[in-house]
C-alpha cells in the first residue's frame, strides 16, 4: 500500500485529463456500480434534503445518473439536471433514463456550470468534489445557480478526518484534494453560503469477512473506514 499523501496534496491535471479518465471508467462499466457503493451513505442525505414535489435539483458529478433518477422520483413536478465532466458517463446516463421525463443530463465542469443563475432549489454532489480542478470555484458556481434559500450538499468519503481513505490519493490516476471538514466548510462560507454545517454519515452496510480489492488493506480497514463515515457539508444561499 502506498504511503498516504499529505493533506491537500494534488497531482497536476487539466479538465481534459479528468474527462478522459472518467470516460475510461464509463467504458469499463464502473458508472453502473456507483449506486451499490454509495447508496448506504446517500439515502440518509436524501431524507435530510426534504425535497418538495416542484423543486429543481442539480446533481453535480452525476456519473451514470443513478442518483439523478432517484431525485427525479422525489420531484415529479420539478426538474433534475445531472451534470458530469465525462461525456461517456452522460451518454450512459441518458440511455438509462429515457423514460424519465423530468430529468436531463448535460456535460460540463463544476467550475463553469452550463445553467442560468438562481434556478435550483437544491444542489448535491456525491463522491465528486475532491476531483474538481478548483473546489472553491466549483462551490461559487453552485452558489450562483441556486435560488435564494436554496441549499447545497457535498458528500465525500475522501477527507482528512478519515485516515482510512488517504491511500486513494496515490491509487487514483487523477488529481485529488484531501481537505478537512473545516476547510470544506470555509469554502462554502467564502462562496457566500450561510448556515454552513458538517457532519458524518456512517456506512452501515455489511462488510465482508475478507476483502481483496485495491482500495483498502483488508476487511478490518474497510470496516473502520465505514465506521468513520462520509463527510456531509451543507450550506444555504441566503
C-alpha atoms as a printed R data frame, in Angstrom:
    type eleno elety resid chain resno       x       y       z
1   ATOM     1    CA   UNK     A     1   0.000   0.000   0.000
2   ATOM     2    CA   UNK     A     2   1.339   3.405  -0.953
3   ATOM     3    CA   UNK     A     3   2.056   5.970   1.718
4   ATOM     4    CA   UNK     A     4  -0.741   8.408   2.410
5   ATOM     5    CA   UNK     A     5  -0.380  11.820   0.732
6   ATOM     6    CA   UNK     A     6  -0.095  14.933   2.817
7   ATOM     7    CA   UNK     A     7  -3.378  16.807   3.367
8   ATOM     8    CA   UNK     A     8  -4.164  18.918   0.320
9   ATOM     9    CA   UNK     A     9  -1.688  17.023  -1.905
10  ATOM    10    CA   UNK     A    10  -2.565  17.124  -5.601
11  ATOM    11    CA   UNK     A    11  -1.416  15.848  -8.963
12  ATOM    12    CA   UNK     A    12  -1.331  18.281 -11.907
13  ATOM    13    CA   UNK     A    13  -4.124  17.786 -14.424
14  ATOM    14    CA   UNK     A    14  -6.329  19.568 -16.897
15  ATOM    15    CA   UNK     A    15 -10.045  19.266 -17.399
16  ATOM    16    CA   UNK     A    16  -9.322  17.091 -20.419
17  ATOM    17    CA   UNK     A    17  -7.326  14.637 -18.290
18  ATOM    18    CA   UNK     A    18 -10.230  14.395 -15.873
19  ATOM    19    CA   UNK     A    19 -12.716  13.876 -18.698
20  ATOM    20    CA   UNK     A    20 -10.604  11.150 -20.292
21  ATOM    21    CA   UNK     A    21 -10.137   9.290 -17.021
22  ATOM    22    CA   UNK     A    22 -13.846   9.182 -16.239
23  ATOM    23    CA   UNK     A    23 -14.598   8.255 -19.836
24  ATOM    24    CA   UNK     A    24 -12.427   5.193 -19.199
25  ATOM    25    CA   UNK     A    25 -14.434   4.492 -16.048
26  ATOM    26    CA   UNK     A    26 -17.645   4.692 -18.079
27  ATOM    27    CA   UNK     A    27 -16.329   2.399 -20.789
28  ATOM    28    CA   UNK     A    28 -15.327  -0.110 -18.111
29  ATOM    29    CA   UNK     A    29 -18.868  -0.075 -16.712
30  ATOM    30    CA   UNK     A    30 -17.870   1.493 -13.405
31  ATOM    31    CA   UNK     A    31 -20.649   4.073 -13.508
32  ATOM    32    CA   UNK     A    32 -23.311   1.415 -13.068
33  ATOM    33    CA   UNK     A    33 -21.700   0.160  -9.854
34  ATOM    34    CA   UNK     A    34 -21.730   3.530  -8.105
35  ATOM    35    CA   UNK     A    35 -25.273   3.147  -6.798
36  ATOM    36    CA   UNK     A    36 -24.464  -0.005  -4.834
37  ATOM    37    CA   UNK     A    37 -21.290   1.545  -3.432
38  ATOM    38    CA   UNK     A    38 -22.721   4.919  -2.443
39  ATOM    39    CA   UNK     A    39 -26.378   4.282  -1.654
40  ATOM    40    CA   UNK     A    40 -25.843   3.466   2.063
41  ATOM    41    CA   UNK     A    41 -24.424   6.957   2.698
42  ATOM    42    CA   UNK     A    42 -26.698   8.756   0.232
43  ATOM    43    CA   UNK     A    43 -30.127   7.626   1.431
44  ATOM    44    CA   UNK     A    44 -29.808   9.480   4.785
45  ATOM    45    CA   UNK     A    45 -28.880  12.636   2.861
46  ATOM    46    CA   UNK     A    46 -31.960  12.392   0.649
47  ATOM    47    CA   UNK     A    47 -34.075  12.366   3.803
48  ATOM    48    CA   UNK     A    48 -32.302  15.479   5.070
49  ATOM    49    CA   UNK     A    49 -32.955  17.326   1.802
50  ATOM    50    CA   UNK     A    50 -36.755  17.278   2.339
51  ATOM    51    CA   UNK     A    51 -37.433  17.640  -1.349
52  ATOM    52    CA   UNK     A    52 -40.704  19.234  -2.446
53  ATOM    53    CA   UNK     A    53 -42.553  17.935  -5.493
54  ATOM    54    CA   UNK     A    54 -41.844  21.048  -7.592
55  ATOM    55    CA   UNK     A    55 -38.169  21.542  -6.645
56  ATOM    56    CA   UNK     A    56 -35.450  21.827  -9.282
57  ATOM    57    CA   UNK     A    57 -32.340  19.862  -8.326
58  ATOM    58    CA   UNK     A    58 -28.765  19.801  -9.657
59  ATOM    59    CA   UNK     A    59 -26.712  16.601  -9.346
60  ATOM    60    CA   UNK     A    60 -23.036  17.538  -9.774
61  ATOM    61    CA   UNK     A    61 -20.793  14.695 -10.887
62  ATOM    62    CA   UNK     A    62 -23.793  12.541 -11.701
63  ATOM    63    CA   UNK     A    63 -21.860   9.714 -13.359
64  ATOM    64    CA   UNK     A    64 -24.243   7.220 -14.954
65  ATOM    65    CA   UNK     A    65 -27.216   9.003 -13.385
66  ATOM    66    CA   UNK     A    66 -28.231   6.650 -10.577
67  ATOM    67    CA   UNK     A    67 -28.809   9.445  -8.065
68  ATOM    68    CA   UNK     A    68 -30.402  11.761 -10.629
69  ATOM    69    CA   UNK     A    69 -33.047   9.128 -11.364
70  ATOM    70    CA   UNK     A    70 -33.826   8.753  -7.662
71  ATOM    71    CA   UNK     A    71 -34.068  12.517  -7.266
72  ATOM    72    CA   UNK     A    72 -36.441  12.764 -10.231
73  ATOM    73    CA   UNK     A    73 -38.919  10.478  -8.464
74  ATOM    74    CA   UNK     A    74 -38.963  12.846  -5.491
75  ATOM    75    CA   UNK     A    75 -39.680  15.970  -7.594
76  ATOM    76    CA   UNK     A    76 -42.299  14.878 -10.161
77  ATOM    77    CA   UNK     A    77 -43.347  18.470 -10.830
78  ATOM    78    CA   UNK     A    78 -39.791  19.834 -10.830
79  ATOM    79    CA   UNK     A    79 -36.694  19.184 -12.890
80  ATOM    80    CA   UNK     A    80 -33.475  17.326 -12.172
81  ATOM    81    CA   UNK     A    81 -30.307  18.165 -14.083
82  ATOM    82    CA   UNK     A    82 -27.429  15.719 -13.885
83  ATOM    83    CA   UNK     A    83 -24.029  17.117 -14.853
84  ATOM    84    CA   UNK     A    84 -20.722  15.351 -15.348
85  ATOM    85    CA   UNK     A    85 -17.359  16.179 -16.885
86  ATOM    86    CA   UNK     A    86 -17.371  12.813 -18.702
87  ATOM    87    CA   UNK     A    87 -19.334  12.761 -21.951
88  ATOM    88    CA   UNK     A    88 -19.283   8.948 -21.865
89  ATOM    89    CA   UNK     A    89 -20.870   8.950 -18.418
90  ATOM    90    CA   UNK     A    90 -23.526  11.349 -19.713
91  ATOM    91    CA   UNK     A    91 -24.254   9.043 -22.643
92  ATOM    92    CA   UNK     A    92 -24.675   6.137 -20.227
93  ATOM    93    CA   UNK     A    93 -26.960   8.239 -18.037
94  ATOM    94    CA   UNK     A    94 -29.139   9.277 -20.965
95  ATOM    95    CA   UNK     A    95 -29.509   5.709 -22.226
96  ATOM    96    CA   UNK     A    96 -30.625   4.533 -18.779
97  ATOM    97    CA   UNK     A    97 -33.058   7.421 -18.262
98  ATOM    98    CA   UNK     A    98 -35.055   7.698 -21.484
99  ATOM    99    CA   UNK     A    99 -38.344   7.090 -19.679
100 ATOM   100    CA   UNK     A   100 -37.806   9.784 -17.022
101 ATOM   101    CA   UNK     A   101 -39.500  12.924 -18.319
102 ATOM   102    CA   UNK     A   102 -38.353  15.424 -15.684
103 ATOM   103    CA   UNK     A   103 -34.659  14.541 -15.958
104 ATOM   104    CA   UNK     A   104 -31.952  15.790 -18.290
105 ATOM   105    CA   UNK     A   105 -28.178  15.450 -18.440
106 ATOM   106    CA   UNK     A   106 -25.517  17.930 -19.518
107 ATOM   107    CA   UNK     A   107 -21.769  17.679 -19.935
108 ATOM   108    CA   UNK     A   108 -19.761  20.259 -18.070
109 ATOM   109    CA   UNK     A   109 -17.302  21.117 -15.334
110 ATOM   110    CA   UNK     A   110 -18.487  22.421 -11.994
111 ATOM   111    CA   UNK     A   111 -16.194  25.454 -12.339
112 ATOM   112    CA   UNK     A   112 -18.448  26.657 -15.188
113 ATOM   113    CA   UNK     A   113 -21.917  25.162 -14.762
114 ATOM   114    CA   UNK     A   114 -23.856  25.468 -18.050
115 ATOM   115    CA   UNK     A   115 -27.037  26.794 -16.445
116 ATOM   116    CA   UNK     A   116 -28.764  30.066 -15.621
117 ATOM   117    CA   UNK     A   117 -28.425  31.742 -12.194
118 ATOM   118    CA   UNK     A   118 -30.951  31.377  -9.384
119 ATOM   119    CA   UNK     A   119 -32.666  28.264 -10.773
120 ATOM   120    CA   UNK     A   120 -32.162  25.286  -8.454
121 ATOM   121    CA   UNK     A   121 -33.675  24.711  -5.018
122 ATOM   122    CA   UNK     A   122 -31.056  22.058  -4.213
123 ATOM   123    CA   UNK     A   123 -27.626  21.012  -5.413
124 ATOM   124    CA   UNK     A   124 -25.957  17.788  -4.373
125 ATOM   125    CA   UNK     A   125 -22.640  16.164  -5.166
126 ATOM   126    CA   UNK     A   126 -21.809  12.625  -4.046
127 ATOM   127    CA   UNK     A   127 -18.177  11.453  -4.188
128 ATOM   128    CA   UNK     A   128 -17.239  14.057  -6.764
129 ATOM   129    CA   UNK     A   129 -15.964  17.252  -5.181
130 ATOM   130    CA   UNK     A   130 -12.467  16.060  -4.286
131 ATOM   131    CA   UNK     A   131 -11.839  15.543  -8.022
132 ATOM   132    CA   UNK     A   132 -12.825  19.086  -9.007
133 ATOM   133    CA   UNK     A   133  -9.991  21.076 -10.535
134 ATOM   134    CA   UNK     A   134 -10.826  24.112  -8.371
135 ATOM   135    CA   UNK     A   135 -13.175  23.288  -5.472
136 ATOM   136    CA   UNK     A   136 -13.516  26.945  -4.462
137 ATOM   137    CA   UNK     A   137 -14.630  27.932  -7.974
138 ATOM   138    CA   UNK     A   138 -16.993  24.962  -8.116
139 ATOM   139    CA   UNK     A   139 -18.734  25.907  -4.883
140 ATOM   140    CA   UNK     A   140 -19.039  29.508  -6.080
141 ATOM   141    CA   UNK     A   141 -20.718  28.260  -9.262
142 ATOM   142    CA   UNK     A   142 -23.128  26.106  -7.285
143 ATOM   143    CA   UNK     A   143 -23.985  29.186  -5.232
144 ATOM   144    CA   UNK     A   144 -24.650  31.113  -8.465
145 ATOM   145    CA   UNK     A   145 -27.162  28.613  -9.900
146 ATOM   146    CA   UNK     A   146 -29.069  28.172  -6.625
147 ATOM   147    CA   UNK     A   147 -32.065  30.365  -5.959
148 ATOM   148    CA   UNK     A   148 -32.320  32.350  -2.728
149 ATOM   149    CA   UNK     A   149 -32.961  29.925   0.107
150 ATOM   150    CA   UNK     A   150 -31.570  27.047  -1.934
151 ATOM   151    CA   UNK     A   151 -29.250  24.520  -0.317
152 ATOM   152    CA   UNK     A   152 -26.084  22.748  -1.382
153 ATOM   153    CA   UNK     A   153 -24.683  19.494  -0.061
154 ATOM   154    CA   UNK     A   154 -21.453  17.671  -0.826
155 ATOM   155    CA   UNK     A   155 -20.904  14.122   0.410
156 ATOM   156    CA   UNK     A   156 -17.434  12.600   0.287
157 ATOM   157    CA   UNK     A   157 -15.507   9.692   1.751
158 ATOM   158    CA   UNK     A   158 -12.060  11.132   0.996
159 ATOM   159    CA   UNK     A   159 -11.261  13.783   3.596
160 ATOM   160    CA   UNK     A   160  -8.619  14.453   6.232
161 ATOM   161    CA   UNK     A   161 -10.503  13.155   9.261
162 ATOM   162    CA   UNK     A   162 -10.938   9.673   7.760
163 ATOM   163    CA   UNK     A   163  -7.390   8.273   7.577
164 ATOM   164    CA   UNK     A   164  -8.655   5.008   6.096
165 ATOM   165    CA   UNK     A   165  -9.261   6.729   2.744
166 ATOM   166    CA   UNK     A   166  -5.998   8.650   2.439
167 ATOM   167    CA   UNK     A   167  -4.301   5.985   0.326
168 ATOM   168    CA   UNK     A   168  -6.733   6.678  -2.516
169 ATOM   169    CA   UNK     A   169  -4.745   9.764  -3.495
170 ATOM   170    CA   UNK     A   170  -1.848   7.617  -4.659
171 ATOM   171    CA   UNK     A   171  -4.059   4.955  -6.247
172 ATOM   172    CA   UNK     A   172  -6.083   7.294  -8.453
173 ATOM   173    CA   UNK     A   173  -4.833   8.493 -11.830
174 ATOM   174    CA   UNK     A   174  -6.273  11.999 -11.414
175 ATOM   175    CA   UNK     A   175  -5.799  14.888  -9.030
176 ATOM   176    CA   UNK     A   176  -7.449  14.694  -5.635
177 ATOM   177    CA   UNK     A   177  -7.971  17.362  -2.989
178 ATOM   178    CA   UNK     A   178  -7.590  15.947   0.516
179 ATOM   179    CA   UNK     A   179  -9.236  18.622   2.662
180 ATOM   180    CA   UNK     A   180 -10.577  18.710   6.199
181 ATOM   181    CA   UNK     A   181 -14.175  19.260   7.236
182 ATOM   182    CA   UNK     A   182 -13.218  22.760   8.367
183 ATOM   183    CA   UNK     A   183 -11.577  23.544   5.015
184 ATOM   184    CA   UNK     A   184 -14.608  22.382   3.023
185 ATOM   185    CA   UNK     A   185 -16.863  24.407   5.323
186 ATOM   186    CA   UNK     A   186 -14.730  27.507   4.844
187 ATOM   187    CA   UNK     A   187 -15.028  27.135   1.045
188 ATOM   188    CA   UNK     A   188 -18.806  27.215   1.486
189 ATOM   189    CA   UNK     A   189 -18.642  30.340   3.623
190 ATOM   190    CA   UNK     A   190 -16.236  32.074   1.243
191 ATOM   191    CA   UNK     A   191 -18.660  31.412  -1.625
192 ATOM   192    CA   UNK     A   192 -21.424  33.212   0.295
193 ATOM   193    CA   UNK     A   193 -23.281  30.313   1.912
194 ATOM   194    CA   UNK     A   194 -24.829  30.703   5.340
195 ATOM   195    CA   UNK     A   195 -25.900  28.148   7.920
196 ATOM   196    CA   UNK     A   196 -22.841  26.068   6.992
197 ATOM   197    CA   UNK     A   197 -22.643  22.789   8.869
198 ATOM   198    CA   UNK     A   198 -20.832  19.500   8.541
199 ATOM   199    CA   UNK     A   199 -21.470  16.039   9.941
200 ATOM   200    CA   UNK     A   200 -20.573  12.410   9.413
201 ATOM   201    CA   UNK     A   201 -22.806   9.839   7.697
202 ATOM   202    CA   UNK     A   202 -21.814   6.320   8.757
203 ATOM   203    CA   UNK     A   203 -21.955   3.492   6.235
204 ATOM   204    CA   UNK     A   204 -23.933   0.767   7.971
205 ATOM   205    CA   UNK     A   205 -23.875  -1.728   5.108
206 ATOM   206    CA   UNK     A   206 -22.425  -5.202   5.853
207 ATOM   207    CA   UNK     A   207 -18.667  -5.673   5.472
208 ATOM   208    CA   UNK     A   208 -17.406  -8.977   4.039
209 ATOM   209    CA   UNK     A   209 -15.191 -11.189   6.173
210 ATOM   210    CA   UNK     A   210 -12.447 -10.961   3.548
211 ATOM   211    CA   UNK     A   211 -11.517  -8.024   1.312
212 ATOM   212    CA   UNK     A   212  -9.395  -8.467  -1.826
213 ATOM   213    CA   UNK     A   213  -9.835  -5.114  -3.565
214 ATOM   214    CA   UNK     A   214  -7.214  -2.410  -4.068
215 ATOM   215    CA   UNK     A   215  -8.675   0.450  -2.022
216 ATOM   216    CA   UNK     A   216  -8.163  -0.974   1.495
217 ATOM   217    CA   UNK     A   217  -5.554  -3.176   3.177
218 ATOM   218    CA   UNK     A   218  -8.103  -5.671   4.424
219 ATOM   219    CA   UNK     A   219 -11.640  -6.066   5.723
220 ATOM   220    CA   UNK     A   220 -10.680  -4.524   9.057
221 ATOM   221    CA   UNK     A   221  -9.633  -1.273   7.420
222 ATOM   222    CA   UNK     A   222 -12.781  -1.236   5.279
223 ATOM   223    CA   UNK     A   223 -14.860  -1.714   8.419
224 ATOM   224    CA   UNK     A   224 -13.020   1.139  10.155
225 ATOM   225    CA   UNK     A   225 -13.494   3.348   7.088
226 ATOM   226    CA   UNK     A   226 -17.255   2.779   7.144
227 ATOM   227    CA   UNK     A   227 -17.435   3.490  10.858
228 ATOM   228    CA   UNK     A   228 -15.710   6.874  10.398
229 ATOM   229    CA   UNK     A   229 -18.406   7.708   7.859
230 ATOM   230    CA   UNK     A   230 -18.659  10.064   4.925
231 ATOM   231    CA   UNK     A   231 -18.360  13.826   5.349
232 ATOM   232    CA   UNK     A   232 -21.508  15.815   4.577
233 ATOM   233    CA   UNK     A   233 -21.130  19.599   4.211
234 ATOM   234    CA   UNK     A   234 -24.264  21.725   3.866
235 ATOM   235    CA   UNK     A   235 -24.951  25.389   3.263
236 ATOM   236    CA   UNK     A   236 -27.868  27.680   2.375
237 ATOM   237    CA   UNK     A   237 -27.908  30.573  -0.098
238 ATOM   238    CA   UNK     A   238 -29.327  33.426   1.926
